Amino acid sequence: MSPVVDLDRLCVRRGDVHALADVTARLRPGVVTALVGHNGAGKSTLLDVLAGVRPPTSGRVLGLRGRSVAYVPQRSAVPDDLPVTVGDVLAMGRWREVGPWRRLGAADRALVAQVADRLELAGLLRRPLSSVSGGQRQRALVGQGLVARADVLLVDEPTAGVDTGTREALLAAIADEAGRGALVVHATHEQAAVDRAGAVLALDAGRLAR
């Protein structure tokens, strides 16, 4: 099981604006943490810092050293016409282990098939990503994070704009990741997703809401 991750007086400045300001919190493995707040509250910025793609201006993140991290961005950040198949998207989750565009081993292929079955994508693996529905694209993107089998899973708005069936499938799969001991954080605006989380971290204008 991953260690706890501590956010210690974390700050991120963008010019004169504090995207995050003095955020101190503890994130626990085996728990789904819902990251909530209005647009511009700092949710995506915090996920970027945890993913290592944005350095903090000050403060520290403790507990991530040596741990693998999978980051699933918002669907809107991924072009719908990306020239890959659904199976390619899932397989990318194994790149950290096997290298980009390398042939997957038997165990990797089995893991892709397992996640595809879990998210009802097994019949779509050869389909271009651009040819499937928005909900199926979202399942594929989250599936990539699941295939990574990382110590830490970060997901930005996993259920935004999807139907009820897709929402339930994605939340159940995310909960399964926490169940195997991963530390899971997802940003959300949806009450159904908050209700399924084991912990909630609320941000307001870059600060922890009191």
Backbone bond lengths (Angstrom), bond angles and torsions (degrees), N, CA, C in turn:
res aa  C-N    CA-C-N  psi(-1)  N-CA   C-N-CA  omega(-1)  CA-C   N-CA-C  phi
1 M - - - 1.464 - - 1.525 109.50 -
2 S 1.338 115.87 140.00 1.459 120.71 178.65 1.520 110.74 -62.91
3 P 1.336 117.25 155.50 1.459 119.36 174.44 1.521 110.54 -75.54
4 V 1.325 115.99 168.84 1.462 118.63 170.86 1.521 108.34 -64.70
5 V 1.319 115.65 155.64 1.463 122.22 174.90 1.518 106.90 -117.34
6 D 1.321 115.74 124.49 1.465 120.88 -179.56 1.523 110.16 -106.68
7 L 1.316 115.09 130.04 1.464 122.08 171.71 1.516 106.98 -97.06
8 D 1.315 116.23 119.13 1.458 121.37 -172.98 1.521 110.43 -115.44
9 R 1.335 116.35 99.59 1.473 123.47 177.09 1.533 110.99 49.83
10 L 1.311 115.12 49.78 1.454 122.30 -174.15 1.518 110.67 -75.55
11 C 1.339 115.94 128.60 1.466 122.04 177.95 1.527 109.58 -131.70
12 V 1.317 115.66 140.32 1.463 122.30 172.00 1.521 107.27 -134.10
13 R 1.322 116.08 122.35 1.465 121.41 178.42 1.528 109.55 -106.65
14 R 1.325 114.64 140.33 1.456 122.26 170.67 1.514 106.52 -123.29
15 G 1.313 115.99 96.50 1.456 119.49 -172.50 1.512 109.61 65.31
16 D 1.314 115.99 -122.95 1.462 120.68 -179.42 1.524 112.45 -92.52
17 V 1.331 116.43 1.76 1.465 120.82 -174.86 1.523 110.26 -103.20
18 H 1.325 116.38 135.39 1.460 121.54 172.36 1.529 108.94 -87.96
19 A 1.327 116.95 105.41 1.463 119.76 173.98 1.518 109.91 -70.17
20 L 1.337 116.29 -34.78 1.460 123.11 171.03 1.519 107.34 -134.94
21 A 1.316 116.93 141.47 1.460 120.26 -176.63 1.521 110.12 -139.43
22 D 1.331 115.76 108.81 1.459 122.30 171.78 1.528 112.08 56.37
23 V 1.327 115.75 48.02 1.463 120.77 -179.59 1.533 109.25 -86.76
24 T 1.304 116.09 118.20 1.456 122.93 177.22 1.522 108.21 -125.47
25 A 1.327 116.06 121.78 1.457 119.96 -177.09 1.524 108.68 -160.88
26 R 1.318 116.10 166.54 1.464 122.28 176.45 1.523 108.79 -122.02
27 L 1.326 116.24 128.80 1.458 123.49 177.11 1.522 107.94 -108.48
28 R 1.330 116.52 131.57 1.463 120.56 -172.05 1.528 111.47 -111.14
29 P 1.338 116.24 143.20 1.461 119.75 174.21 1.517 110.62 -70.15
30 G 1.326 116.04 157.66 1.446 120.25 179.15 1.506 114.02 75.06
31 V 1.332 116.79 8.59 1.470 122.60 -177.34 1.523 108.51 -132.44
32 V 1.324 116.55 136.09 1.468 120.79 170.00 1.521 107.98 -85.45
33 T 1.332 116.13 119.20 1.460 121.38 176.68 1.518 109.16 -103.27
34 A 1.334 116.51 121.41 1.466 121.62 175.87 1.518 108.76 -88.97
35 L 1.313 115.58 127.44 1.461 122.72 179.04 1.525 107.02 -101.64
36 V 1.331 116.37 114.77 1.463 119.88 -171.15 1.528 110.72 -122.89
37 G 1.339 114.75 162.38 1.457 121.85 179.54 1.510 109.53 149.65
38 H 1.323 116.39 161.71 1.457 121.25 179.32 1.537 110.35 -66.71
39 N 1.323 116.58 165.03 1.456 120.68 173.12 1.524 109.25 -54.35
40 G 1.332 116.28 134.33 1.455 120.76 -177.99 1.512 114.24 85.14
41 A 1.339 116.94 3.79 1.469 119.72 -178.46 1.522 112.74 -73.90
42 G 1.343 117.36 -18.92 1.459 120.56 -179.96 1.514 114.33 114.25
43 K 1.327 118.13 7.51 1.469 121.11 -176.17 1.523 111.66 -62.01
44 S 1.327 116.72 -53.11 1.463 119.43 -178.48 1.522 111.44 -65.07
45 T 1.325 116.85 -35.26 1.464 119.94 177.20 1.525 110.87 -61.90
46 L 1.320 116.89 -42.83 1.459 120.00 178.84 1.524 110.98 -64.34
47 L 1.327 117.57 -41.33 1.463 119.86 176.76 1.528 110.62 -62.55
48 D 1.341 117.07 -40.13 1.471 120.52 178.03 1.530 111.21 -60.89
49 V 1.325 116.60 -40.71 1.467 119.94 179.08 1.525 109.97 -66.25
50 L 1.317 117.40 -44.77 1.467 120.35 179.50 1.521 111.36 -63.60
51 A 1.334 116.62 -33.13 1.460 120.60 179.37 1.523 112.57 -78.23
52 G 1.324 117.32 -11.83 1.458 120.62 179.76 1.506 114.37 83.73
53 V 1.333 117.70 12.77 1.465 119.69 -179.45 1.525 111.99 -97.08
54 R 1.332 117.59 -7.32 1.457 121.49 174.94 1.528 108.57 -138.47
55 P 1.318 118.16 118.11 1.464 119.21 179.59 1.522 111.20 -74.94
56 P 1.310 117.97 145.08 1.464 119.40 174.87 1.520 110.39 -71.21
57 T 1.318 116.45 150.13 1.457 121.22 174.09 1.522 110.12 -70.39
58 S 1.318 115.21 -38.37 1.467 121.12 174.83 1.516 108.04 -155.77
59 G 1.317 115.47 169.50 1.454 119.98 -175.68 1.518 110.98 86.64
60 R 1.341 115.94 -179.23 1.461 120.21 -173.62 1.522 110.59 -141.44
61 V 1.338 113.53 154.94 1.455 121.48 166.54 1.525 106.33 -114.09
62 L 1.305 117.09 119.38 1.459 122.83 -175.87 1.528 110.12 -110.59
63 G 1.324 116.24 135.76 1.456 120.41 174.78 1.513 114.82 108.78
64 L 1.346 117.95 -0.60 1.460 120.09 -179.75 1.524 113.56 -97.21
65 R 1.315 117.03 -14.71 1.465 119.29 -176.08 1.530 110.24 -58.89
66 G 1.336 115.22 128.38 1.457 120.46 178.29 1.516 114.49 79.53
67 R 1.330 117.46 2.92 1.460 120.91 -178.75 1.533 109.96 -104.96
68 S 1.317 116.00 141.32 1.462 120.62 178.29 1.521 109.92 -80.58
69 V 1.325 114.67 144.33 1.464 121.58 -176.95 1.523 108.99 -130.42
70 A 1.323 117.31 131.46 1.463 123.05 171.67 1.524 107.78 -112.63
71 Y 1.322 116.50 132.35 1.463 121.97 -175.41 1.525 108.67 -125.47
72 V 1.317 116.57 120.30 1.464 122.49 177.26 1.531 107.87 -107.82
73 P 1.343 118.41 108.96 1.470 120.29 -178.56 1.527 111.00 -75.12
74 Q 1.322 116.05 175.82 1.461 120.30 174.65 1.518 110.14 -61.42
75 R 1.329 114.92 145.78 1.466 119.16 -179.55 1.514 111.10 -58.04
76 S 1.332 117.64 -33.59 1.465 121.26 -178.87 1.522 112.26 -64.53
77 A 1.339 117.38 -17.40 1.460 121.23 179.22 1.527 112.22 -84.32
78 V 1.327 117.46 -7.59 1.462 122.29 -178.28 1.525 108.46 -112.79
79 P 1.339 118.91 119.32 1.467 120.40 -178.63 1.525 111.46 -57.05
80 D 1.330 117.02 132.55 1.457 120.43 179.74 1.521 112.25 -65.99
81 D 1.359 117.27 -23.59 1.459 120.51 -178.36 1.528 112.28 -97.90
82 L 1.327 117.43 20.95 1.459 120.61 177.01 1.534 109.13 -55.40
83 P 1.346 118.63 128.37 1.472 120.73 -172.44 1.534 113.16 -79.78
84 V 1.317 115.87 64.92 1.462 122.11 178.40 1.525 108.35 -138.68
85 T 1.312 116.12 161.44 1.457 120.89 175.31 1.526 109.90 -90.22
86 V 1.313 115.84 167.24 1.460 120.62 174.29 1.525 109.79 -58.52
87 G 1.327 116.57 -41.37 1.464 119.90 178.45 1.514 112.72 -62.85
88 D 1.348 117.00 -38.07 1.465 120.53 176.18 1.527 110.69 -59.89
89 V 1.336 115.83 -43.85 1.465 120.03 -178.25 1.525 110.02 -60.13
90 L 1.320 117.09 -45.31 1.461 119.78 178.69 1.529 110.87 -64.46
91 A 1.323 116.61 -43.98 1.464 120.55 -177.43 1.520 112.17 -62.18
92 M 1.328 117.93 -28.80 1.459 120.54 178.82 1.524 111.74 -59.67
93 G 1.313 116.63 -22.81 1.454 119.78 176.80 1.519 113.84 -63.81
94 R 1.328 116.90 -17.98 1.465 121.02 179.25 1.522 112.81 -96.80
95 W 1.331 117.80 0.44 1.464 119.90 -175.44 1.518 112.58 -61.01
96 R 1.326 117.14 -34.24 1.468 119.01 179.57 1.522 110.73 -59.03
97 E 1.326 116.76 -32.00 1.458 121.51 -178.42 1.522 113.14 -88.08
98 V 1.333 117.52 -40.95 1.464 120.07 -171.55 1.519 113.81 -109.00
99 G 1.332 118.37 -14.88 1.453 121.39 -177.59 1.518 111.19 97.58
100 P 1.351 117.63 150.73 1.465 121.81 -177.35 1.529 112.70 -59.25
101 W 1.322 114.97 132.93 1.462 124.55 174.65 1.530 113.46 58.19
102 R 1.313 117.51 16.29 1.466 119.95 174.14 1.525 109.59 -78.79
103 R 1.317 115.73 155.51 1.455 120.60 178.13 1.527 109.37 -68.24
104 L 1.310 115.99 132.71 1.451 120.01 179.72 1.516 110.84 -77.69
105 G 1.334 115.48 144.96 1.453 120.81 174.53 1.519 110.44 -78.37
106 A 1.324 115.50 175.29 1.465 120.71 -177.24 1.522 111.60 -59.90
107 A 1.323 116.65 -42.37 1.469 119.84 -179.20 1.520 110.95 -65.73
108 D 1.346 116.54 -37.64 1.466 120.11 178.44 1.524 110.61 -66.37
109 R 1.318 117.01 -43.39 1.469 120.77 179.43 1.524 110.79 -63.68
110 A 1.332 115.65 -37.82 1.459 119.27 178.54 1.529 110.95 -64.41
111 L 1.323 116.26 -37.96 1.461 120.55 179.38 1.524 110.68 -67.68
112 V 1.334 117.00 -42.09 1.464 120.67 176.05 1.527 110.03 -59.68
113 A 1.331 116.81 -44.37 1.460 120.17 -179.89 1.527 111.32 -64.26
114 Q 1.322 116.41 -38.52 1.462 120.77 179.65 1.525 110.90 -63.03
115 V 1.333 116.29 -46.32 1.461 120.11 179.98 1.527 110.55 -67.85
116 A 1.338 117.29 -38.91 1.463 120.37 177.52 1.521 111.00 -59.75
117 D 1.332 116.88 -42.70 1.458 119.89 176.28 1.525 111.03 -63.60
118 R 1.331 116.00 -42.88 1.463 120.86 -177.33 1.523 111.36 -60.01
119 L 1.337 116.64 -35.60 1.462 121.74 -176.38 1.528 112.97 -103.90
120 E 1.347 116.40 12.82 1.461 121.92 177.37 1.527 111.80 57.99
121 L 1.331 115.19 45.63 1.466 121.65 178.89 1.522 112.60 -116.15
122 A 1.323 117.16 2.91 1.464 120.25 -171.68 1.528 112.08 -58.44
123 G 1.308 117.64 -35.60 1.460 120.36 -178.87 1.510 114.21 -83.66
124 L 1.326 116.73 1.17 1.465 120.77 -175.27 1.526 113.25 -115.58
125 L 1.302 118.38 4.40 1.468 120.56 -170.91 1.525 113.38 -60.54
126 R 1.331 117.95 -30.99 1.469 120.81 -179.33 1.533 112.77 -91.45
127 R 1.321 115.96 -2.76 1.466 119.39 -178.89 1.523 110.42 -79.38
128 P 1.345 117.82 141.28 1.464 119.40 172.87 1.525 110.27 -60.34
129 L 1.302 116.22 142.21 1.461 120.14 179.24 1.526 110.57 -56.86
130 S 1.322 116.77 -35.57 1.462 121.29 -177.60 1.522 113.00 -68.39
131 S 1.340 118.38 -14.68 1.464 121.02 -174.22 1.525 113.33 -97.46
132 V 1.324 117.72 -4.74 1.459 119.80 -178.14 1.531 109.62 -102.80
133 S 1.319 115.76 168.20 1.458 120.27 -176.24 1.521 111.75 -70.20
134 G 1.334 115.84 166.70 1.459 120.11 178.38 1.518 112.15 -60.66
135 G 1.323 116.54 -40.72 1.455 119.53 177.94 1.517 112.74 -64.47
136 Q 1.336 116.88 -38.13 1.461 120.38 177.59 1.518 111.32 -68.81
137 R 1.336 116.81 -36.56 1.466 119.08 175.16 1.530 110.19 -62.88
138 Q 1.328 116.20 -40.95 1.462 119.26 178.63 1.520 110.83 -63.90
139 R 1.317 117.52 -41.12 1.466 120.47 176.92 1.534 110.55 -60.12
140 A 1.342 116.29 -40.53 1.461 119.85 -179.62 1.525 111.22 -65.26
141 L 1.329 117.04 -42.22 1.466 119.97 -179.04 1.525 110.84 -65.52
142 V 1.329 117.24 -45.20 1.463 119.41 177.20 1.526 109.75 -66.04
143 G 1.322 116.27 -37.18 1.462 119.60 177.21 1.516 112.77 -58.86
144 Q 1.332 116.83 -36.06 1.472 119.91 176.08 1.519 110.53 -58.39
145 G 1.335 116.69 -42.68 1.459 119.98 177.25 1.516 112.35 -64.87
146 L 1.330 117.30 -36.94 1.463 120.73 179.32 1.529 111.03 -68.80
147 V 1.327 116.70 -39.85 1.464 121.20 179.76 1.525 111.51 -62.22
148 A 1.315 117.23 -28.28 1.465 120.58 -179.15 1.523 112.31 -64.11
149 R 1.334 117.95 -26.14 1.466 122.50 -177.82 1.537 110.32 48.75
150 A 1.326 114.87 49.05 1.458 120.70 -176.83 1.527 111.16 -83.33
151 D 1.322 115.28 163.74 1.464 120.35 175.19 1.518 111.30 -69.53
152 V 1.344 115.53 -30.76 1.460 121.75 -177.73 1.525 107.94 -129.54
153 L 1.337 116.56 128.08 1.460 121.74 177.01 1.517 108.47 -116.42
154 L 1.331 116.24 123.90 1.462 123.60 179.08 1.525 107.91 -117.96
155 V 1.329 116.94 129.10 1.463 120.61 -177.50 1.523 108.67 -134.96
156 D 1.324 116.12 127.50 1.462 121.44 -179.05 1.524 109.31 -99.78
157 E 1.324 116.83 111.27 1.458 124.15 177.33 1.533 112.61 53.64
158 P 1.330 117.52 60.36 1.473 119.43 -175.49 1.520 114.18 -65.94
159 T 1.337 118.78 -25.71 1.464 120.43 -174.49 1.521 113.33 -112.05
160 A 1.317 117.28 13.54 1.466 119.98 -178.88 1.526 110.83 -67.79
161 G 1.331 116.64 124.98 1.451 121.25 172.95 1.513 116.02 71.93
162 V 1.335 118.48 21.34 1.463 120.60 179.75 1.526 109.61 -110.68
163 D 1.335 115.96 163.98 1.455 120.17 179.50 1.530 110.10 -77.27
164 T 1.323 115.06 170.68 1.462 120.15 -174.86 1.525 112.25 -61.01
165 G 1.336 117.20 -41.60 1.460 119.87 -179.80 1.513 112.22 -62.41
166 T 1.333 116.44 -43.66 1.466 120.29 178.39 1.521 110.51 -65.46
167 R 1.333 116.53 -41.78 1.462 119.55 179.13 1.518 111.11 -58.59
168 E 1.323 116.63 -46.50 1.467 119.81 -178.83 1.522 111.34 -65.64
169 A 1.333 117.25 -39.52 1.464 120.58 179.23 1.523 111.47 -64.03
170 L 1.327 116.36 -42.16 1.458 120.23 -178.41 1.524 111.23 -69.91
171 L 1.317 117.69 -43.03 1.463 119.85 179.94 1.522 110.84 -65.41
172 A 1.332 117.42 -37.28 1.457 119.85 177.90 1.526 111.10 -66.36
173 A 1.338 116.54 -41.20 1.465 119.82 179.58 1.524 111.45 -66.57
174 I 1.326 116.99 -39.09 1.461 121.00 177.22 1.525 110.42 -64.07
175 A 1.333 116.47 -40.68 1.464 120.45 177.45 1.525 110.79 -62.87
176 D 1.335 117.23 -35.92 1.462 120.61 177.63 1.526 111.30 -62.18
177 E 1.333 116.52 -36.94 1.465 119.49 178.16 1.529 110.67 -62.65
178 A 1.314 116.80 -43.46 1.461 119.19 175.34 1.521 110.13 -63.36
179 G 1.327 116.52 -36.43 1.449 120.52 -179.67 1.518 113.42 -62.40
180 R 1.331 117.10 -29.10 1.478 118.88 177.47 1.528 111.86 -85.67
181 G 1.357 116.62 1.15 1.457 120.81 174.84 1.500 115.97 107.91
182 A 1.337 117.82 0.54 1.466 119.71 179.04 1.524 110.50 -72.19
183 L 1.317 114.71 153.59 1.462 121.48 170.44 1.526 106.30 -88.91
184 V 1.325 117.62 120.95 1.457 122.31 -173.05 1.526 109.63 -121.65
185 V 1.330 116.24 127.99 1.463 121.95 174.95 1.523 107.63 -130.44
186 H 1.321 116.87 127.40 1.463 118.76 173.68 1.517 110.12 -133.26
187 A 1.333 114.23 138.81 1.455 120.90 175.67 1.518 108.71 -84.38
188 T 1.321 116.61 140.16 1.458 118.97 -178.08 1.525 110.69 -155.62
189 H 1.351 114.05 153.97 1.459 121.88 170.29 1.526 110.70 -109.44
190 E 1.326 117.66 -2.16 1.452 120.78 -168.17 1.525 111.85 -100.05
191 Q 1.308 115.96 130.39 1.457 120.80 -178.07 1.527 111.83 -63.58
192 A 1.333 116.80 -34.62 1.465 119.22 179.07 1.525 111.31 -61.04
193 A 1.328 116.32 -37.73 1.463 120.04 178.26 1.520 111.21 -71.46
194 V 1.329 116.99 -37.95 1.465 120.51 177.33 1.521 110.30 -63.67
195 D 1.332 116.04 -41.45 1.459 120.32 -178.38 1.522 112.33 -63.00
196 R 1.334 116.89 -28.12 1.464 120.75 -178.96 1.529 112.48 -86.50
197 A 1.321 117.65 -9.52 1.466 121.14 -176.98 1.521 111.15 -80.65
198 G 1.332 115.05 154.48 1.460 120.27 176.76 1.507 113.24 -89.65
199 A 1.334 116.65 -17.22 1.465 121.91 178.90 1.522 107.96 -150.36
200 V 1.317 116.16 154.76 1.460 121.57 -179.48 1.521 108.70 -130.30
201 L 1.334 115.40 132.97 1.458 121.85 174.86 1.524 106.57 -120.22
202 A 1.336 116.87 114.15 1.459 121.64 -174.94 1.523 110.45 -103.90
203 L 1.328 116.01 131.49 1.454 122.72 177.96 1.525 110.00 -115.11
204 D 1.310 115.48 145.30 1.455 122.60 177.43 1.524 107.74 -141.26
205 A 1.347 115.48 110.00 1.463 120.99 -178.69 1.528 112.09 53.57
206 G 1.323 115.51 41.61 1.449 121.21 176.03 1.513 116.03 85.90
207 R 1.324 117.05 -5.74 1.463 120.78 -179.49 1.517 110.76 -113.31
208 L 1.304 115.85 156.02 1.450 119.25 173.71 1.523 109.67 -64.38
209 A 1.330 115.62 130.08 1.457 119.89 177.77 1.515 108.83 -73.69
210 R 1.312 116.15 138.35 1.484 121.27 -177.44 1.514 110.47 -97.50
